[in-house]
Amino acid sequence: MQGSQTMAVKALCLTIALVVLATDCHAFVADLGVLVPLRWQGADGAAESWAVRYAAVAAMAAHHINHRVNSLVPKAQELLPPDFKVVVDIRDSAAQPTVAVGHAVDWNEQGKHAIVGSYRSAVTGPTALAASIAGTPVIAWGASASSLSDRSTYPTLSRTNIHDGVTADRTIRWIKAMGWTRIAMIAVDDAWGRAFMGDATEAAAKVGVDLALSLVYSLGDAASIEDAVSRLAQSGVGIVLCTIFHSDLLSIAYAADSHG
């Protein structure tokens, strides 16, 4: 998890840098809205330390650009006018679509140049739909569901990360290379989990891997996790592909252990 968090931090920094470089520098100020999943468990949840880092790194990225710190944007002094600055309005998406959409509507009214975020595909999709009403570009740094690549649905959405169609294909090919020909899958029941499941099913069919069972569970729902893991255990499939969030990892691991 530490490695994936570090990658996400770098991705957020670089995304903000790329957005700044793509902004019309004649305005001399890039006014950006930035969404971070500060309270992962929802609007009433407590902030988690790993999520706080995302907010801090967004502020750091703006500081680096404004002060032309070469470690983030090596050619900032050459590429940006001397008086050019970036302003970031960092807000907590709470990892919830309704919260993020509210911010997007507010930013539409303020005339932000672009919105950076969000982390979850299930949050990024609705945010992009809301932003598209005002033609506001949305640049995601973590959302990876392949469904978000539909330009007819999300005309102002771009990403700095690869989509899950690529990830699923490579994962299934690796599974095949390991000699595993029959697997099961468990995924969170949201835009990301459903899309990845579809991508994995398609990839498995292409290379002759039997995806014998595909199950979804509700984010943070202990009962649905237990039900899904119980059905996996009953299937007798020994290799399970998981598309899950960090917050559910321990619950799924404990449930799997209890079912042997």
N, C-alpha and C positions, 0 to 999 in steps of 0.2 A: 504493500500500500504506500510505503514511503516513496518508492520509486515513481509510482504513478502520480502521486501528489507533486513531486518535484517537476515531472514533465508537464503537469497541468499549470503549475506556476510559471514555467518558462513559456508555455503556450499563450497564457494570458498576457504576459509582458510583450511578447513578440507580436501578438494580435493588435494590441494597442499601438505599437510602433508602426505596424503596417497600415493601420487605419489612418494614422497621422500622415504618413508619407503619401497616402492616396487622396488625402483631403485637398481641396482647392486652397493652396497656400496663399492666394491673394487675399483671403479673408483674414490672415494673420492670426487667427485663433481657431483651433479645432475644438468645438464644444461637444463632448461625448457623454453619453449615458452609459454607465457600466453596471452590469448585473452580476452579483456574486451570490452563491448559495450560503449566506452567512449562518442562517438558522435552518439546518438541514431538516429538522423534524417539523417544520411548519412555522407559521407566524408567531405562535406562542412558545416555541421551543427556545432552548438556551443555545447561544453561539458555541460552536465547536472550534477547537484550536486550529485544526487543519483548514477550516473554512475562513477563519480570521486572516490566515495567511493570504488568501486570495484578495481580500480587500486591501491588505497592506501592500501587496505587490502591484495592484492597480495604481495605487497612489505613488508607489516607487517608480513605476513606468513613466507616469506623467512628469515626475520630478527629474528623472534621467533625461527625458526628451527636452524639457524646458531648460535644463542646464547643460545639454549637449554632452552627456556622459557617454563616452565612446563604447563602453562595454555593452550597451543595449543597442544603440544605433550608431555603428562605426563611422558612417559618413554623414551624420546629422548636420554638421556644420557646413558641409558642401551642398546637401540636398535641401535644406530648409532656410528660408530667409532669416536674417539676424533677429528680427522682432517676432518671429513666429512662436506661438505658445499653444499648449494643449491644456484644456480644462476638463476635468473628469468629475462627473456627478455619480458617486458610487452608492448604489442602493442594494439592499438585501432582497433577493428574490424569494427567500425562504424555501427554495426548491419547489415552489408551488406556482402553477400556471396563472391562477387568478391574481396573485400578488404581482407577478412580473408584468402581466398585461396592464394592470393599473399604472405601473411605472411607465410603460411604453406609451400609454394614452397621454399621460402627463408630459412626457418628453416630446410627443408629437406637437402638443400645444406650445411648448417652449421653443420649438424649431431646432432641436439638436441636429448636428451634422450626421451623427451615426449612433447606433447602439451596439455596444460590445457585450456579447453573452447570448444565451446563458450556458450553464454547465450541462443541465439535463436536456435531452431531446424533447421530452414531454413539456418542458417549459419554453424552450426555444421556438418550437412550432407556433404556439399561440401568440408569443411575443412578436414573431415575424409577421403574422397575419395582422395584428394590431398596428404595427409600425408601417406596414405597406399601405395603409389607408392614407397616410401623409407622405408616402414615398420615401420614408426614412430607411436608409440602409441598416441592416443588422448583420454583424459579423460575429459568428459563433466560434469559440475556441475549444469547446469540449463536446458539444452535441454531435453525435455521430450516426444517428439513424439514417439509413439510406433514403427513407421516404422524404426527408427534408431536401433532397436534391431536385424535387419536382418544381421547376421554375414557374410553371403555370399557377401553382398554389402559393409558392413563396417567391415572388418576383424580386424582392429586395434582399433576400437572404444569401449570404456567402459564408464559407467556412475556411478555417486555416488548418483543419485536420481532415484526414481521410474518412470516408464514410464506411459503414459497417459491411457493405457488400464486399469490399476488399478484405476487411478483417475476417469476416466469416469464411470467405473462400480460402484464405491462407490457413486459417485454423483447421478447417476440415481437411485440407490437403496434408497438413502436418499429422492429424489424427490417422489418416490413411497411411502415411509413411511409417507411422509407429506400428502398423499392423493391426490396428483396431478397426473392425468392420461393423460393429454393432454398438451404438451409443444411445444415450437418452439426453434430454435437455431440460433444464429448468430456467425460467426467465421471469424477471419482474414484469408485472402486467401494466406496462405503459408503452408509449410510442417507441422508445428505444428497444425494450425487451421484445415486443411483438415484431418489430422490423428485423431485428437480428435473428429471431427465430425463423422468419420467412427466408432470410438470406442464407441461413445455415441449412435449411431444408432443401433449398435449391442447389446449394453447393454440394451437399451430401449425395443428392441424386445424380449429379454429374460424374462423381468419382466412384460410385458404388459403395458408399457407406450407408448402412441401414440406420436411419434415425428412428428408432423403434417407438419412442415415447417423447412427447413434448408437453411440458406442463408450465403453467404460469402461477404466480402467487402475488398477493397484494403487498405493496411496499409497507414494511413495518408491522404486518399482520401475522402474529404468531400462529394463529389457528390455520390460516391458509398455507403458511410455510410447513407446518406439521402435516397437513393433508397432502401437499405436493410431495414431500419427502417420503411419506408413508407409501404413496403410490409408486414412487421410484423404487423403493425397497422391494415392493411386491412384484415389480416387473422382472427383477433378477438381472437387470443390465448393470454391468460393473463400471462402465465409463460414462461419466455424466458431464456434459458441457454446461457451465453455469454463466448466465448473463444476469448478474446481480449487483446490488449496491453494497458498499462497504458496511453500511449500517445493518444489513441483514446477514452478513457473513457468519458471525458467531451463532446466530439462531439456526441457520441452515446447517452449520457444522455440528452443533449439538444435537439437532434432530437426526442428522445422518448417523452420528455415533450411537444414538439410542436405538436406531433400527439396524445396527450392525453393518 
